[in-house]
Structures are given as C-alpha cells and as structure tokens.
Amino acid sequence: MTLELNQRLLNLPPSGIRKFFEILSTMEDVISLGVGEPDFNTPWNIREYAIYSLEKGHTTYTSNYGLLELRLLISKYLKQRFQVEYDAEKEILVTVGVSEAVDLVVRTLLNPGDEVIIPEPCYVSYAPLVTLAGGSPVSYKASYENNFEIKIDEIKQLVSQKTKAILINYPNNPTGATFSKSELEHLLKLARENDFYVITDEIYAELSYGRKHTCFSSLPGAKPYTILLSGFSKSFAMTGWRVGYVCAPPQILSQLVKIHQYNILCAPSIAQKAACEALTNKKDYIDEMRAQYEQRMNFMYKRFKELGFKVVKPTGAFYIFPNLEHLSMTAEDFCWKLLEEKRVAAVPGDAFGDGYEYNIRCSYAASLSQLEEAMNRIEDFVSSL
Ligand SMILES: Cc1ncc(COP(=O)(O)O)c(C=O)c1O
C-alpha cells in the first residue's frame, strides 16, 4: 500500500526525548537525571485502597465525566487548597492524565488556522498537539535574563486576530520557573481585552518553593477565560495510574466530553478509586516530598553554580535548566558524551523548544546520594574537556 498518511502527522518530528531514552534503556549503571517522574512510590494508603477496590470489584466503566465521588473530591480540594470553585457535575472532567487533557482542549477550541501562543521552553507535547488539532503554535521564548519568567508585555506583541488561546505551564517543566500573581493579573487583563482563552497546566502546583502558587482561575473574573488542567501524576507520585482532570466553563466542558466519550470512554476505574483515596487521606506526604525536592533543588543549584554554569534557581517542579555555552559545545554533544563517558543522563534543552541548544534539563527526582554522585561525575567530565 502506498496511500499517503496524514500530512500533519508526517510533518511532525518524533519527540526529542524518546530517542535518548531508547538508547538509555540499553545501558547499565546510568544515573538518570532525565526522567520527569517522581522517584517516590505512590503512598501506601493509595496503593492499598486500589487493591481493596479491585477486590470489591470496582472494575467497570465509570461515568464518562469520571466518578462523581472523585469529581466532588477534586472540587473540594481545589477550593480548600487553591481558593477556586468548580461545580463537580458541570465543570470537571476526569481524564487519562494531563496528557489527554491537553489534546482534548486544543481539539475542542481550535478551528484551522487558529493560533495558540506557547511560551517555551515547555513540555514536549504542546506544540505537536496544537498542530495535530489544525491550529498554529506561536512560540514565545522565555530567557535566562528574565529568570525564564514569562513577560506579558512581550506576549502582547504576539497576540493577533487569530489568537484563540495561550497555553501556560507553571511551575514549569523544564525550567522550574513560575508566575507571580501580578504577572498573572496582567495576563488576565490581556486575555479579556483580546478575547482569548488561557489554558493553564498547573500539574506541579503542589511543588512550589518559596512562592505561593496562585491558581490562575482564582483571580477575580478569570474563570470564563480559563481552562485549568491538573492531575495526580506529580504531586501524588502517581504517574502510571494515569489520572488527570480538566476544569472549564460548562459550555466548553460539554464539548470536551464528547471527544473523551468517543475516544476513551473513561479514565481507568481502579485508578480513579485510588485518586479518591489520595484526596481523602492526604496525610503529610506531599509536604514531605516537597521538602525533599526543595533540598535537592538547593543542592543542584549550588553545584551547577560552583561548576561555572549559568543557572536560574527553580521556584517549583523538579527540574533545573543550566546553560553550558561557556563549554563551547552544544547540549546535544554534551549529553551524548556525558552519557557515554560518565553514565549520567540529562536531556538536551532543544527538546523543549528551538533556541535552547545550550541548556540541559536535569530532573532532581532522584535521591540526594544519587544526585551527589551524578554531580561528581559531571564535575569530572567538565574538567576533562
Ligand atoms: C508540564 C507537564 N504537563 C503534563 C505532563 C503529563 O502529565 P500526565 O502524567 O498527567 O499525563 C507532564 C509530564 O511530565 C508535564 O511535565
């Protein structure tokens, strides 16, 4: 057969991260700073509750929107934790991770040619999903000089008649940067003046250091403009369970659910039960994990600075994004050689957007002793250059 496949798909490059991880998986004794997932196990009470739910036979489809019990808990959690109110029956949809949520949202909002402003560096799926949905990604480049924070005065220059939405993520993967409340207010003003949606991926909201996380939709008047995405993967160490959610105005949610209903039916029922337990008996583990990430972040920041890298101190998530321009080699070369010679894996920055070919993303979701060893190996490697 030689029939042509979907042209948008054919034009899309494969994810820069995947190639790296396929090679990595064939190597031994590697310390990986490459993965974007917690090194903690899902807390035991959550796993135990999932086992219990399985024994009780909660193994059927749920409502397309997700278990009402879970949506009520999400609604209560968002109100208590982030002072934002969403109606469990009309404004919340449980998805297969934030990954599915991003896809649903862009497919629901976009007509061919509509533009979505995407601040970079950012999570790898945003621009490809906008493209697949028929939209045009318009990139904004966050810079080291601005601590990788997004400047709304600069975003203003990218807004056009075709702008349908901006897709932001804070705390950010891969930089660890976040937004100040005043800059979010500035963004809301821009969205209202120009009539576009603000899609906010707040999956790392629980992992904020020093600066209090402001949920965009908690700003007065923001809700009609906001599509809030979040989930359980990072804060509850539940990546493999695949549970996320979208909160949106009812007229948008009722359209989102149509795609979800035809494509997915519902998020896995056992995982939804486990998520209920995560929100019912939160214990102190989020605080403990956050404290550990913060300690590791301080360590990584100090070590990279000592080694002469230009580096911005992260204020959230579990990544750091140092710049190695002074070494006169690209991040791609640096990462391959570091992997071959010292068995340490980091991800070249251009996987997260063009223009970051001298940055590397290091995840500090690894134990402090592993991080110490990794940084010693990086020090040896740098001094051998
Ligand atoms: C910013 C961001 N959004 C979404 C995701 C995907 O999350 P999920 O596991 O909920 O699909 C990730 C995963 O690394 C991420 O970093």
The ligand as a MOL file (V3000), in Angstrom:
LIG
                    3D

  0  0  0     0  0            999 V3000
M  V30 BEGIN CTAB
M  V30 COUNTS 16 16 0 0 0
M  V30 BEGIN ATOM
M  V30 1 C 4.0520 20.1840 32.2970 0
M  V30 2 C 3.5300 18.8010 32.1470 0
M  V30 3 N 2.2540 18.6270 31.7680 0
M  V30 4 C 1.7490 17.3860 31.6090 0
M  V30 5 C 2.5130 16.2590 31.8120 0
M  V30 6 C 1.8720 14.9070 31.6090 0
M  V30 7 O 1.2540 14.5450 32.7900 0
M  V30 8 P 0.3050 13.2800 32.9350 0
M  V30 9 O 1.1070 12.1990 33.5600 0
M  V30 10 O -0.7920 13.7670 33.8730 0
M  V30 11 O -0.2200 12.9330 31.6100 0
M  V30 12 C 3.8440 16.3960 32.2030 0
M  V30 13 C 4.7070 15.2150 32.3980 0
M  V30 14 O 5.8980 15.2700 32.5180 0
M  V30 15 C 4.3680 17.7030 32.3810 0
M  V30 16 O 5.6420 17.9010 32.7520 0
M  V30 END ATOM
M  V30 BEGIN BOND
M  V30 1 1 1 2
M  V30 2 1 2 3
M  V30 3 2 2 15
M  V30 4 2 3 4
M  V30 5 1 4 5
M  V30 6 1 5 6
M  V30 7 2 5 12
M  V30 8 1 6 7
M  V30 9 1 7 8
M  V30 10 2 8 9
M  V30 11 1 8 10
M  V30 12 1 8 11
M  V30 13 1 12 13
M  V30 14 1 12 15
M  V30 15 2 13 14
M  V30 16 1 15 16
M  V30 END BOND
M  V30 END CTAB
M  END
